[in-house]
Each structure stands twice: as C-alpha cells, then as structure tokens.
Amino acid sequence: MDKNVMKVVLHVSNNDQIARMQSNINNLLKEDNTIQVNVVINGEAVTRFIKGSDLALNPKATYFLCNNSLNAHYIAQNEILTGTQVTSSGVYKLALLQKEGFLYIKV
C-alpha cells in the first residue's frame, strides 16, 4: 500500500449510526477513491450485520465485527454477512488500526 494513501477507520457502535456510516464511506470515496476505509463495528450495531439483513456493504470498505459483541448478542460467526471479518475485540482493533496510521472517526 502506498504510504501516501489516506487510511480511515470508522467506528460504529449502535444501530442509529448505520445510515451515517454508509454515507460517510460514500462521501470519503467520492472525494478520493484511493482512501483505505476500514469499519469497526461493536456493541448493538453487530446485530445489523447478519445474514438476511437489508444492509448493503460497500465493496471498497473492510468491515470488522467485534467477537465480544457478537457473543453478547448471541450471534454465531456463521450468521454474519459475507464480506465482513471477525476481530476478537473491537476496541483493540481500533487501537491497532490507529497505531498503523488510520485516522479515527466515530460515526
């Protein structure tokens, strides 16, 4: 990855933030389609990222679901949307990404 590419991590923790998350991703990529966008989802927001959901994921973004939150909401990993990844801890993933130079945005 080019060092000059902007890297952004969006943090989503409740269902009210989902539509804003999607708009944020679209707006970032409209300004610069080379931006690397990661999304970390924890808390109740993980409940929207399950199979059968009407949620449309942007293929240019990478989505990480917090396993702690999945467990808290009794969601098995085989129930999550295709195109998402599971991370053991959402807050730890946020810290790692920021350490890697991702700019943090709380949605």
DAVENBEL-V785860 format. One record per helix or strand. SS is the DSSP state (H for helix, E for strand). FROM is the first residue (numbers start at 1). TO is the last residue. If there is no record, write none. Layout:
# DAVENBEL-V785860
ss=<SS & SS>
from=<FROM & FROM>
to=<TO & TO>
This chain:
# DAVENBEL-V785860
ss=<E & H & E & H & E & E & H & H & E & E & H & E>
from=<7 & 15 & 36 & 43 & 50 & 61 & 67 & 77 & 80 & 84 & 90 & 103>
to=<12 & 31 & 41 & 48 & 50 & 66 & 72 & 79 & 80 & 87 & 99 & 106>
